[in-house]
Amino acid sequence: MAPRRERRKGGRAAAGEGRTRRGGPPLPGADEIVAFAASRGGFATTEEIARHFGVRGRAKLELRRLLERLRSEGRLLRRRPRRGRVKVPPVAEVIVTGIDEDGELYGETPALPGATVRILVEEAKGAAPAVGDRVVARLLPTPEGEFEAHVLRLLPKPVKEVVGLVEEAPWGWMLRTLGRRDVKEFRLQPGRLEPRPGLVVRATLRALRPFGPPEATAVEIIGPLDDPATITPATALQHGIPLSFAAPVVQRAEELHPATRRGREDLTDIPLVTIDGEDARDFDDAVWAEPDRSEDNRGGWHLVVAIADVAFYVRPGDPLDEEARRRGNSVYFPDRAIPMLPERLSNDLCSLRPNEPRACIAVDMRIDRQGRIKSARFRRGIMRSRARLTYTRVQAAREGRFDGETEKLWEPVLEPLYGVYDTLRRARERRGSLDLELPEYRVVLAADGRPVDVQKRPLLESNRLIEECMIAANVAVAEALHRRKAPILYRVHDAPDPMKLEALADYLERAGIPWSRTSKKPGDFTRLLRSIEDPATYETVALFVLRSMAQAVYSPHNIGHFGLNLRHYTHFTSPIRRYSDLTVHRALIRVFDLGPGAEKGPAAIDELEELGKHLSKTERTAMEAERDALQRFVTLLLKDRVGARFSGRITGVQAFGVFVALDETGADGFVPVSMLGDDAFYYDEAHHALVGRESGETFGLGDRVMVELVEADIARGGLLFRIEEHERAHGARLAREAWEMSGRGRGRRVARGRRFRRAAAR
């Protein structure tokens, strides 16, 4: 229970002090002394304390002993040079223990045992702490005898578990954590298990020892490192993603029953269809369109986007909601998905499976011939999907290659959908959005789970069709809730950093690619990329543009979406796999009085800010985990091809080496500077290239290379290459010219003051 704002009664009894001395009043309690010092600006002398509480004679000796004990506990500090002056500790560690009914944080500090501490976070200080977090805070007394803790910084959460690879060591077993960054080593205690080299294990950390490496105890053997069944659980646990649901969460999901038609519109006569990838595991959106025959919207369209009604099943505050909020989103690995919600919901009750009645919230839009949303209404109903279609099948139908199902659906469903897509696409082009077309890859797995191939995902017009329909629904919801001044999480994307744009302009200028330094609109970047005909140059520049952009995040403060060039945008269309969308569903239900599922009132802005930061973080964690797992599967695939040669291009240059992406698989690898040649290389930051001081050999961004695979490390998810052949791109050629003009590079300063030399590459 949260502490009350007023001073707590019975302070002496609560503190266990209140000792009565013979012939006089009892000694003051610890809380009373601390509160008195706080009331005087945080300072009080022993004499002032004694006079205030009426302590005289020999009792002062007991008072001094009590003050010494409070100082030893950290509740009071001695202030020099004035003798006997004590003060409340100005800075201390505070543990967040709860949130009161007003949404304010409170906590406790070892420096003031038993004291009531209110925790205040200034907006500029970054992320707000959560219950259980530890912070460093400046403590200030209040007139009520409590303390305000002004947060200075959030302390890192203590790591309790690690996932790593077992290796042999002189003393027995060593555990080396997975990943490429911040790798740690632990002395491994086997516990009741029998770990051996090559196994990936989960281990709990033991108390730090005064000397020697830290220790960990193995609690679970995940599996052999080179077993594909090990990669996903190991990667998920490495990133703190839970693999399963707690029993109460699963039980709550199993107790749920399908939604009835009561209070819902019957939408089963609308021939809605789902269009997803072949490997899609949940279906949370369905679409349908027809020409709008209204007199006031000639040439326009009637578009319906129906979304799974997750809010009906997942109510605020229940175990399902708490778990979904904690996870933030589903995570998709090459061999399986780790859903945000238990399968009873994600693959059954909420999934819009074909020919089954499903609860939904439909966005019913009229779109004019210019691609603008003329009107939108929101309907809570029961729908029945006519078909589960895939992007490839719908694209084939667009090109005149029908199967039995798509042929029947072409005229009533698919052709009108392409019609509304063409209208929305033209509107997007007029609006001027940022459109990056970078390749994505998927791992092809055999029946036993082993990777057998890596394929580039085709980007089809049917993908863009669904994307435009979802964007339209998201905009309609965002604009409607914005007009009603409802607090929601927007999907915001800030403008790029001016310094990064300057670096991009410098690179393009040196590469001879036309670009105006005043160009800062999203459409300017799209036009730039479309002007580049060479595919390799396009990918290099597209990566540079991408790295110049800010990261899209969730926030209640609507600053617009730079990439889409939209003033109001939110995420509404994927509530099965994104908690942010579920919160927007609840806001829509509440504002438009669409029925149950939004019992909780409007969220406070500071609460939404914290939620937005949390969900942005879980999204980044999921992306990193998915990337790491993909890289590990590719590394496993290439493990037996060490010594083979691959074509690729340089996608990154640093003072310590270059990063290479392979053409065949899209896999990323690294070439350390020690493998570039018998020379000392300096980093030419202006041209994004490494340059040999003596030879003038240059390796720059976008260079075509032929590399030899030297090492495939599954634990790190890393490939190590050696460059055998390479063809310079613009940056490397210009760096070479700069080297020649500098007098064969002599006297040039090595970037960052570091010098690299290769002992013997071959």
VEXDRENDREN-348949 format. One record per residue (C-alpha): x, y, z; residue in three letters. Coordinates in steps of 0.02 Angstrom, whole numbers, plus 50000, padded with zeros to 5 digits. Each point is the difference from the previous one (the first is absolute). Layout:
<pts>
XYZALA...
</pts>
This chain:
<pts>
500005000050000MET500665017149955ALA500535011450144PRO498875014650037ARG500525017549956ARG499815006650179GLU501264995950132ARG499764982550064ARG499324998150176LYS500874990050135GLY501755003749935GLY500864994250159ARG499164983150005ALA500294997549815ALA501855003850023ALA500184989350154GLY500775014450096GLU498945009150132GLY501054994250148ARG499385007850161THR501325006150121ARG499705001450185ARG499465017350059GLY499725008149831GLY499204998949828PRO500514985949882PRO501405002349875LEU499385005449829PRO499794986749868GLY501134998749849ALA498645006049880ASP499695015150113GLU501845004750000ILE500174998349811VAL498395009949974ALA500605013850117PHE501675001449907ALA499055000349835ALA498845013950064SER501535010950031ARG500624999049822GLY500844983150028GLY501185005950138PHE499934999650191ALA501284999750140THR499954987750144THR499575014550117GLU498565005549888GLU499304982449997ILE500184998250189ALA499185016950031ARG498554996449883HIS499584983350079PHE500375005250179GLY501484988350025VAL501085005650148ARG501384994050114GLY500654982449981ARG498664996249870ALA501045010049876LYS501264985950003LEU498644987849942GLU499455012649869LEU501795001349932ARG500084980949991ARG498355000049904LEU500665013349880LEU501594989949973GLU498964984749958ARG498955010049877LEU501615006349921ARG500694982349987SER498374994749915GLU500175014249876GLY498425008850056ARG501005015150059LEU501695006949948LEU501265010050101ARG500355016749921ARG501725007950021ARG500745011650055PRO498635004750126ARG500104987050137ARG498464989950036GLY499045006449849ARG499024986149916VAL499054999849834LYS498894989149893VAL501044990749867PRO499895010749841PRO500224985849875VAL499554981850027ALA499444984249915GLU498104998349997VAL499034984249960ILE498325002649913VAL498744989650097THR498315005249931GLY498795012049914ILE498635008650099ASP498205003249948GLU500525016549918ASP501284991449890GLY501495006750099GLU501514989350041LEU500574997050177TYR501444990150071GLY501244997250139GLU501835003250028THR501264991350112PRO500615017450049ALA498325003850085LEU499244983650059PRO498125001750027GLY499885017149920ALA498695004049870THR500845004549835VAL499075007749854ARG500924997549834ILE500005014349875LEU500684998449822VAL500405015249895GLU499564997949816GLU501775004149946ALA500744986250106LYS499444986249880GLY498984984450031ALA498954999550157ALA500394985850120PRO498824985450025ALA499554990550157VAL501524990050054GLY501265011749919ASP501415008250096ARG500415018449976VAL501265012650063VAL499005014850064ALA500225016450091ARG498974999750160LEU499095015650057LEU498895001150154PRO498185005549993THR498995009350132PRO498974984350028GLU501544990750063GLY500204989849842GLU501365000949869PHE500025003949815GLU501244990049897ALA500505009449843HIS500674986749883VAL501755003249933LEU500264983849908ARG499294982649982LEU501144986250063LEU500214984649889PRO498974984950048LYS501074986650079PRO500214985349882VAL499394984150081LYS500144987849855GLU501134997949850VAL499994988949846VAL501664994249933GLY501114986949922LEU500934987550108VAL501874999549968GLU501444991050082GLU501145009650117ALA501514995250109PRO498895000250155TRP498554990349922GLY498565007949903TRP499835017749939MET498405008249937LEU500195013149863ARG498445010449966THR499255000349826LEU500075014849884GLY501285011549922ARG499955014250126ARG500415000450184ASP500504981750008VAL500284994150180LYS500824984650073GLU499494990550157PHE500704985550097ARG498614987249976LEU499384988950140GLN499074985149927PRO498694998950137GLY498994984149970ARG500325000349814LEU501414993149895GLU500555014049884PRO501344996649872ARG500915010549870PRO498905005349855GLY498385000550099LEU498985015950024VAL499365001550178VAL498975011950105ARG500845004350164ALA499625010350155THR501325011750068LEU500754997050170ARG500605013250123ALA501565009049944LEU501634993150066ARG501375011350070PRO501194993649867PHE499974989749841GLY498664999349864PRO498165001150050PRO499084983650020GLU498394993349927ALA499034984050031THR499254990449853ALA498124997750019VAL499484994549825GLU500854992149851ILE499245007849843ILE500944989149877GLY501534998349887PRO500555016049918LEU499954992549825ASP498244992950021ASP498725011349911PRO498734996150137ALA501165009250121THR500135016549906ILE498285007550031THR499844996150187PRO501805005250030ALA499775016549907THR498335003650083ALA500694997150175LEU501565010149958GLN498875015049967HIS498874996950150GLY498514994049896ILE498974986850093PRO499724983949905LEU498384994850086SER498545007050097PHE499714998150186ALA498634987950050ALA498755013550059PRO500165008749831VAL499694984049902VAL498564995350114GLN499185017049975ARG500144998049811ALA499244982550005GLU498515006550099GLU499495012049862LEU498574996449881HIS499665006849825PRO499135016849992ALA498134999649967THR499035011049879ARG499205009650143ARG500325018649982GLY500934997449836ARG499615004049820GLU499864985449881ASP501395002449872LEU499984982149935THR499255005549834ASP501575010149958ILE501224988749903PRO501545004750101LEU501634990649966VAL501674998750089THR501615002249898ILE501634995150087ASP501654991349970GLY500114981249977GLU500794998250172ASP498775011450092ALA499494992950169ARG498605011750050ASP498715009649901PHE499435016250079ASP499425010149848ASP498784997349856ALA499555011649856VAL498645003249871TRP499625014249880ALA498755005449869GLU499765015549893PRO499065013450096ASP498385003249909ARG499545015250103SER499605015749902GLU501175010250108ASP501484988349974ASN500084995849816ARG501594990849954GLY500284996050184GLY500044983950098TRP499174991350146HIS501364991050100LEU499714989050153VAL501464994650109VAL499474987650135ALA501174996850146ILE499924986250130ALA499085005850157ASP501354995550126VAL499355012750126ALA498434989650025PHE501044985650068TYR501465009050082VAL499325011850132ARG501035013150092PRO500864993350154GLY499694981449976ASP501464987649988PRO499904999749810LEU500135018949993ASP501455001050121GLU500974986749904GLU499655008049831ALA500565016950066ARG501604992550070ARG500434991349836ARG499485014849894GLY499934990549837ASN500184983249916SER501714994649938VAL500254990849836TYR501474988249979PHE500434989749845PRO499294984050075ASP498625006050115ARG499095014850075ALA499965004950183ILE498295008250012PRO499485014450110MET498424990550046LEU499744981450034PRO499564989349849GLU498194998250057ARG499845018449953LEU501355003449870SER499654984849891ASN498194996650044ASP498735012050077LEU500785016049930CYS500714993449837SER498905004149849LEU500024982449931ARG498994996649842PRO498164995150011ASN499925002250190GLU499025013850089PRO501185011950087ARG499795015750105ALA500745015449917CYS500095018850000ILE499755006449823ALA500585016749930VAL498745004349865ASP500755013549888MET499465010149849ARG501515005549901ILE499885013249865ASP500824999149829ARG501495009850067GLN500354986750130GLY499395010450147ARG498944992550139ILE498325008549975LYS499164991750150SER500284985650120ALA498894990950123ARG500444986450123PHE498964984250017ARG500144986150128ARG499384984449918GLY500104981749953ILE500844995949835MET500414984449900ARG501564999849891SER499674993149826ARG501794994249970ALA501754999250071ARG501025006849854LEU501875002949981THR500975014049919TYR500684988749864THR498274993349952ARG499235017449996VAL501465006749898GLN499824985549878ALA498165004349981ALA500475018249964ARG501124993449860GLU498604989049930GLY500574983550076ARG498514994250101PHE499684984950107ASP498244993850035GLY499755011050153GLU500785016149937THR499044998849836GLU498354999950094LYS500545014550111LEU500795010849865TRP498515010549944GLU499045001750165PRO501525002350115VAL501765000649929LEU499765011549850GLU499155013650106PRO501394998250131LEU501305003549866TYR498935014749945GLY500015008150172VAL501864995850015TYR500395009449839ASP499065015150067THR500894999550169LEU501694997349918ARG499815015349889ARG499505010250153ALA501554993950090ARG501095005249855GLU499225017349997ARG500215001350189ARG501834995249985GLY500454986250122SER501684991750031LEU500024983449908ASP501514988950030LEU500094983549909GLU501364989950088LEU500054981149979PRO499354988550137GLU500524981950015TYR499194984150066ARG500824983750050VAL499324984349917VAL499964985650123LEU499964981349968ALA498794988450088ALA501274997450140ASP500175018850026GLY501715001649919ARG500285015049886PRO500194995149818VAL499875016649911ASP499805018850022VAL498825008949882GLN499635018249969LYS498205004350042ARG499155006949845PRO499195017050023LEU498394998349903LEU498645012349954GLU498824989550106SER501095003950153ASN499805018549963ARG498124997849978LEU499804993850178ILE501225013050065GLU498995014349925GLU498364993050068CYS500764998550175MET500735017649992ILE498295006849951ALA499174991450149ALA501365006050119ASN499815017949938VAL498104999350014ALA500124994350182VAL501375012450045ALA499065014749926GLU498354995150083ALA500784998350173LEU501035015849975HIS498405009849962ARG499244993250161ARG501595004950095LYS500174982250064ALA501704995950078PRO500764985849898ILE501684993349946LEU500445007249830TYR501284992049887ARG501195014749977VAL501555002149893HIS501075015550026ASP500925009449864ALA501804994449970PRO501465007750093ASP500725014849900PRO501794994150029MET499594982949927LYS499225008649849LEU501595010149978GLU501024983950001ALA498824992549871LEU500165015549891ALA501904999350011ASP500004981749948TYR498835002949853LEU501005015049942GLU501634990250000ARG499134985449914ALA499405011549861GLY498154997050037ILE498935015849979PRO499245006050162TRP499505016750072SER500515003750179ARG498335008750025THR499074983849964SER499244994150164LYS498274993649956LYS499604981349999PRO499605000249814GLY501705007649962ASP500864984350062PHE498834988949897THR500375010049842ARG501864998750037LEU499924981150013LEU498934998149844ARG501305009949901SER501324986750035ILE500004986349868GLU501434988950060ASP499294987450128PRO501604999350104ALA500115019050010THR498145000750043TYR500214988250148GLU501525009650063THR499125016849993VAL498384992650071ALA500974993450150LEU500805017050023PHE498285008449993VAL499294987350123LEU501425003250124ARG499665018749986SER498214997850059MET499325000650176ALA499184984550073GLN498104999050002ALA499314998350177VAL498385000150099TYR499545016050090SER498445009450059PRO500775015949929HIS499495001149818ASN501465007149901ILE499454991449840GLY500824986449897HIS501445006549893PHE500244984349895GLY498174998749949LEU499825019049997ASN498424999150104LEU499415011950138ARG499004986850095HIS500504981850006TYR499794985550121THR500094981150001HIS498284991950003PHE500044985449879THR501004986550093SER499324997850178PRO500414981350003ILE501855003649988ARG500225018050064ARG499415006450169TYR500045017949936SER498594995849878ASP498984992350141LEU500095016250099THR499385009649848VAL498554987749981HIS499515003550179ARG500055018749972ALA498914998249845LEU498744989150094ILE499945012450143ARG499865015949897VAL498704993349878PHE499064989650130ASP500224983649906LEU499674988650148GLY501054990550128PRO501884998249998GLY500565017450055ALA499465000550181GLU501535009950049LYS499835018849982GLY501125011349895PRO501834997350039ALA501005014550070ALA501315007049882ILE501454995350115ASP499344982250008GLU499884999349811LEU501765007249986GLU500684986050106GLU499014987049904LEU500605007249834GLY501814998950056LYS499754982250059HIS499184994549837LEU501325008749894SER501314990550099LYS499154983049981THR499835003449813GLU501885003449985ARG500384984550104THR498924989449885ALA500865007049845MET501724996650072GLU499524982250051ALA499244996449828GLU501575006749914ARG501154989950114ASP499024983949971ALA499995002549811LEU501885003150003GLN500294984350104ARG498974989149881PHE501005007149853VAL501624997150095THR499484981950032LEU499624998249813LEU501735006749952LEU500964991050137LYS500504986049883ASP500535012149864ARG501505007850087VAL501295003449863GLY498665003249867ALA499935016449903ARG498505011649994PHE499595016249913SER499365014750100GLY500195018550035ARG500695010750140ILE498565007050102THR500975008150142GLY501735006950034VAL500815003050169GLN501785003150055ALA500154981850054PHE499354991749841GLY498594998849872VAL498304991650002PHE499474989549850VAL498274994049946ALA499974984549889LEU498985000349840ASP499484981950015GLU499255000250174THR500015018150058GLY501034994150149ALA501085013050085ASP501824996650040GLY501565009350051PHE501755002349930VAL501205006150135PRO501295012849946VAL501364987150035SER499374990149849MET500005014449877LEU501844999549950GLY501795002850054ASP499775018450038ASP499485012450132ALA498235005949965PHE499225016450052TYR498155004050000TYR499525013549874ASP498385005650081GLU499595012549862ALA499974986249868HIS499444985750114HIS501524989749955ALA501524991450073LEU501605005249911VAL501694991450003GLY501315012650050ARG501374992849891GLU499064991149860SER498515011649980GLY498864984749997GLU498245005750043THR498464991050064PHE498435010650001GLY498134999750023LEU499144991449853GLY501554991249933ASP499654983549911ARG501044986150078VAL500394981549983MET500324992850173VAL500574983650074GLU499074993550152LEU501294997950137VAL498894996250151GLU498174996850040ALA499665002750186ASP498214994950045ILE500115006150180ALA500435017649944ARG498944998549842GLY501525006649909GLY500884996549835LEU501835004649978LEU500595003649823PHE501605003549906ARG499895010949844ILE500714991449845GLU499455012349866GLU499145016650000HIS499375013849886GLU500015017650066ARG498415010350008ALA499945019149998HIS500565002750178GLY501504988449989ALA500555007749834ARG499905017550072LEU500944994450155ALA501364993149886ARG500095016649908GLU500135009350165ALA501414988350052TRP500955003249838GLU499815018950018MET500654999250178SER501734994049948GLY499704981250007ARG499115001550164GLY501535004550102ARG499725011050149GLY498124997150002ARG499224998350171ARG499284983050044VAL498155001550044ALA499675000950187ARG501864999350029GLY500034981349973ARG501154990649883ARG499704982549936PHE501294988549923ARG499844982449934ARG501294987250053ALA499774987249860ALA498384998149906ALA500524986049888ARG
</pts>
